Amino acid sequence: MNIIALIIKREYLTRVRKRSFLIMTILGPLLIFSFYAIIGWAAVSSINQKKIAVVDDSGRFVNKFKNDDETVYAYPKESLPEAKKSFVKQGYDALVFIPKNVIEEPKSVQIFAEKSVSLTLQSNIEKAISKEIETIKLSQAGITQQIIQDAKVNVDAQTISLSEEGERNSNAIAMTIIGYFCAFMIYISVFIYGTQVMRGVMEEKTNRIVEVIISSVKPFQLMLGKILGVALVGLTQFMLWILLTVGLFSVGGALVGDKADRGRQAMQASGAVTQAPAMASSQASSGALTSVVRAVETLNIPLIVACFLFYFLGGYLLYSALFGAIGAAVDNETETQQFMFPITLPIIGSIAVAQFVMRDPDGALAFWTSIIPFTSPVVMMVRIPFGVPVWELVLSMILLVLGFMGTTWLAARIYRVGILMYGKKVTYKELSKWLFYKA
């Protein structure tokens, strides 16, 4: 046991002290933050109000278009030919012409622009006109505006989970996002850190360092120590990524929010935007933030975190043992391709299956793929936020542990032979023979 601990310590310290580890640990969150910060900054900075002139021959749409942070409407008293000649000089970005027969011919609306209008702007104009035409037709049928307003109802159902412990609020959107995010992180981690194990074994093998190491430790001890050492490196880097990412996004979110508020205040001061849209925008942002907080509060965060750590380690240990066996069996990365595909196929398939599991987390497909050790680390993490029976969770964990033990045994049989074999192209038939060689 002391020997394995020494190997774990060596693997951990060797990797953690590398400059590449420190750079990627800091650079990873910075790259992610920078990517989203640039998008957010561009989105906030690129808010350029569009001035739209509306020539309404029908006389029914004056002041029916609502101004907002992005669009301001004006209603010049000009004929269409005059407006077409002067709207660009007057500073308008587009000209909307509404003919007299728009009620009978809604497709007769025209939008003029010097170059072109965006799809969003076109859609907003079309929706505003369609909505007003519907209101006019309903009014002509004897349905008043008050009845129309009273008939508009937004249903926001509250979902409640019933269990033996009692009632608990739930949120399907939060469950889906958290579950898939955790599953995807495990999926990525298995590839990143499993590949590190494989390359570490190949490096020691090709440099003949392993011949010296094997003289004092058993191959199984070396493989297990290497796997656990890299696992600790992964956990360390993962926790640092989480802390740095949360910190960066917290600071960045506050800065972007302040910039957006200052921009809105500047537009209000210039009289370009009325107070009502600004208040509505502020209330919407506050409501969205409150909804997010309430959605997170409906989740069993301690259980999700505990299961994430278990399935992260379980999935990594299961697959890294197989990656280590591949590294011991081959002499270069070119030869790894023939063995990588069948090993990585289940984990790749599990992230594809997760799409269907999110739609039906209690179906037969979800159950079996969350029980099988090769797919359970990803699929079970998708299911856990939705609620999984205790016996299914315990069964999945037991089978994952047994799966890790089984793959470790198989990998150790391959490792003890392959680690000292050079210059021979290995086939599947050859690997099957190694499994039954006597020590």
N, C-alpha and C positions, 0 to 999 in steps of 0.2 A: 504493500500500500504506500509506503514511503517513497518507493521508486516511482510509482505513478504520480504522486504528488510533486516530486521533483521535475518530472517531465511536463506536467501541467504548468508548473511555475516557469520553466524554461520557455515553453511555447507562448505563454501569456506575456512574459516580460520582453521576449524577443520581438514580438509583434507590436506591443504597446509602445515600445521605445523607438520604433521606426519612425522616421520623419514622415513617411507616406501616411501612417496611421494618424498622426497629429494633424497633418494637412487635410486629409479627407474628413476627419471628425469635425473640424472647424469649417472646412470648405463646403461640406455637404449641405448643412442647414443654410449657410450663406447663399449657396447657389439656388436652393429652393426659394428662400426668402426673396432674393434678388429677382428671380423670375416672376414671382407674383407681385412684387413691389413695382416692377417696371410696368406690368400690365395694369395694376391699380392706378399708378401715377399717370400712365397714358390715358386711362379711361377718365380720370378726374380732370386732367389738364386739357383733354381734347373736347370737353363740353363747350361747344361753340353754338350759341343760339342761332336758330334758323328763323329768318323773317319771311313769312308767307303772306302774299297778297291774295285776297279772295274777292273775285268779281262774281256777285250773285244776282243773276238776272231774275231768279225766281222770287227773291225777297224773303225767303223763308229761313236762310241760314246765317243771317247777320248775328254776330256775337254768340253763335252756337258752338264755335270751336274754342276749346279751353286752352289758355296759355299755360305753359309749364316751364321747367328749367331749360328745356331744349328747344322749344318752339314758341314763337309769338306770332299771332295772326293780326292782320290789319285789313280793313275793308274800304279800299279807295273807291270813290264815286266816279269811275271812268268806264267807258265802254271797253269791250274786249280788245278791239284793234289798238286803242290808245294805250291800254295797260300792257299789251304785248311789246309795244315799242319802248315803254319807259320803266317797266318794273325793275330791270337790272340796274339802270342808272339811279333809281330811287333806293337802292340797297336791298332789294328783296331777293331772296334765294330761289323762290319759286312763285308761280302764279297759278291759282286754282280757279277754273271757270266752271260755274254751275248754271246750266241753261234753265229756261223757264219750264220745260217739260221733264225735269229731272225726276219727278214722282213717277211718271209713266215710263220714262226711259232712263233708269239709273246708270246705265252704261255710257251715257252721253257726257259724263263729267270728264274734263280735260285738265291735265297738270302740265304747265309749261316751265321749263328751266333752261338756263344758259347751257348747261352740260347735261346733267341728269340728276334725278333725286334718288335718295337711298330707299331701299326696300322698306325700311322701318317707317320712314316719313310717309311714303305712299300708302302703306297699310294703315297708319294712324288717320290719315285724311279720309280714306275709304271707309274706315270703321265709323268715324264721326258722322259722315254723310249718311251711311246706312242706318245708323242709330236714329238720326233725326227723321229719315224717311219712314222708318217703322213707327215712330211716335206720331207723325202726321197721319199715317194711314189708320192707326188705332184711334186717334182722335176723331177722324172722319167717320169711324164706325161707332162712335158714341162712347168710347172709353177715354175717360179723362186722364190728365197727367198724374193726378193724385193716385188714381187706381193703378196706373202703370208703376209708379214709385213703390206703392204698397205691395205690388206683386213681385217685386225684385227681392228675393231672399237668398242670402248666402248661408249655406248649411256648413257648420264646422263641428262635426261630430267628435265627441270625446270617447276615446277607446279605453276600456277598462279590462284588465286581466283578472279573472277569478281563480283563486287557488285556495288550498287548505288554510293558508295564513290569512286570507281575507282578500279584499279588493285592492288593486294597485293600478294606477294610471299607466298607460302605455302610449307609445308614439311609433307608428310603423316606419315613418321616414327616418327618425333617429336610429331605430333598430337596424334598418337596412344600411345606412351610411356607416355606422360604427362597426357592424358585423363585417361588411365587405372590406372596410379599411384594415381591420385587424387581420383578416384572411389574406389580403394582398401583401401586407408587411411580412407575414410568415412566408408566403410564396417567394418574395424577393430575397428574404434572409436565407432561406434554404439554398438558393443558388449562389448567393454571394459567399457565404461562409463555408458551404460544402465544397465549393470550388477551391477555396483557400486550403482546405485540408488536402484535397487531391494534388494541388500544385506543391504544397509543402512536402508531401510524401515523394512526389516525382523529383523534386529538387534534391532531397537527401539521397535518393536512389541514384540519380545520375551523377552526383558529386562523390559517390562512394562513402559519404559520411556515415550512412546507415551500417556499413560493415563494422565500423568501430563501435557504434552504439549497441548493435545486436550482441556484441561480445559480453556486455554487462547487463542487458535487460532482455526480457522475452519480447518477441514480436507483438503479442497481444497487448502487453503493458505499454509498449511504445505507441501502438495505434490508439488505444484508449486514452492515454495521456494527451496525445496530439488532438484528438477529437474534443476532449473536455477543455483543453487549453484554449483552442480556437473558439469554443462556445462561450467561455468567459470573456474573451476579446469581443465577441459579437454583442454580448449583453452590455459590456462597458460602453462600446461605441453607440449601441442603440439607446441607452439611457441618456448619454450625453447629447445625442441627436434630438431626443424628445425635449430635454431641458432647453437646449439652445433654440430649437424651432419655436417652442412656446414663447420663450422670452422675446425672440425677434419679431414674431407675429403680433405679440401684445404691444410692443413699442411701435412697430410699423402701423398697426391698426389705429392706434391713437393719433399718430402723425397724419395719416391719410384722412381720418375723420376730421381733424382740425383744419386741414387744407380744404376739404369739401365744405365745411361750415363757413370758412372765410370767403370762399368763392361764391357761395350762396348769398352771404351778407353783402358782398360787393355788387352782385346783380340786383339785389333788392334796393340797395342805395341808389343805383342808377335808374331805378324805376322800370327795369326790363321785366321783372317778375313780380307778380302780385304777392301779397302776404299769404294768401290762402294756400297756393301750391307749396310754398316753403314750409308752412305749418304742417300741411299734409305729409310732405316728404319727411319731416322730422318725426312726426307721429308714426309714420310707417317704419322708419328705421328703429325707433324705440320699440315698436310692436314686434318687429322681426327679431330683435335681440332678446326680448322677453320670451318669445316663442322658442328660440334656441335653448335658452336657459331651462325653460320648463320641459322641453323635450329631453335634455340630458338628465334632468332630475328624475324622469320616469325610468331610467335604466338602472340596473343593478351593477354599478361601476366596480365595486370590490370583486364581485364574481367574474366580471368580464376581464379585469386586470389579472386576477389569479389564473384564470383559464388561458389567457393569452400567454402568460409566462410559461405555463405548463406545456401548451401545444407548440409554442416557439421552440422550447428546449427539446420536446419529444420529437417534433418533425425534423429539427436540425440533426439530432443524434441519430435518428433512423437513416436519414439520407446521407449524412456525412460519413457514416460507416461504409456505405456503398461507394461513395466518392473516393474514400481512402483506399478501398480495395482496387478501384480502377487505377489510381495513381501507382499502386504497388505492382500492378500487372503489366503496365506499359512503360516504354522508355521515353516517349515524347508525346506532346499534346496532339499531334496529328492522329495517333493511334487511339486516342480517347474517344473519338467521334462514334466509332462503331459500338462502344459500350455505353456511352452517355444517353443515347436516345431511349432505349428501353427502361433505363432507370428514371429518367426525368419525365417520361410520358405520363405516369400517374399524377405527379404534382401539377403538370401542365393541364391535364384533363380536369383536375379538381377545381382549378380557377375558372374553367369553362362551365363546369357543372354548377358552380356557385351562382351563376346567373339564373339558373332554373330554381335553385334552392331558395333564393330570395323571394320567389313568387309563391312557393309552396314549401315552407320550412318544416312541415310535418309529414310530407309525402314519403312514399316508399324510396324514391331516389335519394332524398335528403337523409333518410334513416340509414340506409346501407352505406352510402359514401361517407357518412360521419362515423361509422363504426369501423370500416376497413382502415387499418393503420396507415396505408400509403396515401390515402386521401383525407383522413379524418382531421389532420391539423388545420387544413384550409376550410373544409366544409363545416366542421363543428363550430368554428369561430363565427361563421355566418349565422348559424342557428342559435347560438347561445343568447344573443340579445332578445330573441323572440320568446325564449323560454324553452328549456329542454328538460324532460323528466329526469329525475336524479339517477334512476337506474340506467338510462341510456348514456348519461354523462360518465358514470362510473365504469360502465362496460367499455365505452370508447377509450377511456384513460387506461384501463387494464390492458386492453388489446394493443394500445400504442406502446406501452411499456414492454409487453411480450414481443411486439414487432421489432422494437429496438434491440432487444436481447437476441432475437433470431437473426436479424441482419448483421449484428455485431459478430455473432458466432460464424456466420457465413463469410463475412469480410475477413475475420481473423484467419480462417482456413486458407483464403486466397492470399492474404497479406504475408503469412509466414513463409510461403513458397515464392511468391512473386517479388518480394522485396530484395531478394538476393539473386534474381535471375536477370541476365542482361543479354541483349543482342538477339532475342528470339521473338518473333511475331506471334502474339498470343491469339488463340481463337476460343470460341465458346466451348468447343470440345475439350480444349486444353484446360480451361478453367474448371470444367466439371470434374476432371481428373484430380485437380489440386484439392478439391473438397474432401477427397477420400484418402489422400496421402496420410500415412501414419507419421506422427511426430517423431 
